[in-house]
Amino acid sequence: MEKIINPAEQDFAYWSSLSVGQKLKIKGEEYYIAGFVKHKQGTFYWKEYKLRKGIKERWLSVEKTGKNGVLLSLSHNVSFAKLSFSSDSKQVTYQGTLFHCIDTGEARALESAGDVDFDYNEKFSFVEYEADGGKQLSIEKWSDETEASLGEIIEQSDIEILKGKIKKSVKGIGCNWTVLMIIGFFVFLVWEPVSAWFSYPIRDGIKKSYDFSYVTTVTSNNKSNTKSGIYSTVLSTHAACQKIIEMAPEDIKDVITSNDSIGDDQILIRTNKETALIYMNEEYKTYIQISKKEEDPQGYTSYRAYHPRRLHRFYVSGSTWSKNKNESSDELNTSKYNTYVSSARQASINARRSQGGGTSFGK
């Protein structure tokens, strides 16, 4: 394949103007640009290209340095669950390599194209880590997921721009722009109240918090095969409970703990839409199981629980407690966190008042 010989050095404008479909070779491997996203943090911009080679994916990051210099890095996604953080999250270990925090911040997706899944103005927070050998580890926390990527800085000489582009046709029905505009206007009017139907305060709060990390999803044994998300945290069960209460105090229906003598290591928080089961896993680490309210508690065996049978009995009793308060009431405590919930609700009300109250737009 014929290649275009790049000048010795190009500036930021050159590397940030590559287009979707462009073929290139990086360190001997050929890719094509499947899509890109342009991020903004304050007045600072950078661009990330999604590269594809068969099923293999890489990300080429282009950052501006100085007046018009450029910093290039190549990365790939890694499993967030395999990262091990220090208690203050200033250090993280991945596959035996220790990384140190070098930067944190918040940014938003300003522009995107091609085979990428970003919404305009979508916000995210990030933490950048670096190892002594120069390897980089990046964590991005979006509203619906947390992503981790491992990468390294590369030189311009590592990249060859190849002739030709990958062309992909999109087949489908023609667009009637008038109809699309009417539909778009209708969605704009109704989306805010409708979006509330799909919000889950505990799940959404945990996804946005750096105190919690996604572990896995488990499927119930009932006929509907419903799913629960499992999250972990370095917090104690008590501290995790308080943190979750603070996320959505006005949505909390009740907080249930156990009256047995083993210890306060199992807590159930319920809203009108979901339940959060807080417990200790086999390694004495705090886990949180998030389930929809209507799911059958009998169908679950909690993931890697330290006392699975005891926890299952507590979960079933707590989930069905309001249906028959006389049954198992001596085994449950429904008042331990009442004061904390009330305080969190009042703090939330005061915060809204200080911000002016009233109707607001946005998320």
Secondary structure, DSSP 8 states (H G I E B T S, - for coil): --EE---S---HHHHTT--TTEEEEETTEEEEEEEEEEEEETTEEEEEEEEEETTEEEEEEEEEETTTEEEEEEEEEE-GGG-EE-TTSSEEEETTEEEEEEEEEEEEEEEEEES----TT-EEEEEEEEETTS-EEEEEE-SS-EEEEEEEEE-GGGEEEEEEE-----------HHHHHHHHHHHHHHHHHHHGGG--HHHHHHHH-TT-EEEEEEE-SSTT--EEEEEEESS-HHHHHHHHHHHSGGG--EEEEE-SSS-S-EEEEE-SSEEEEEEEBTTS-EEEEEEETTS-GGG---TTBSSHHHHHHHHHHHHTGGG-TTTTGGGEESSTTHHHHHHHHHHHHHHHHHTT-S-----
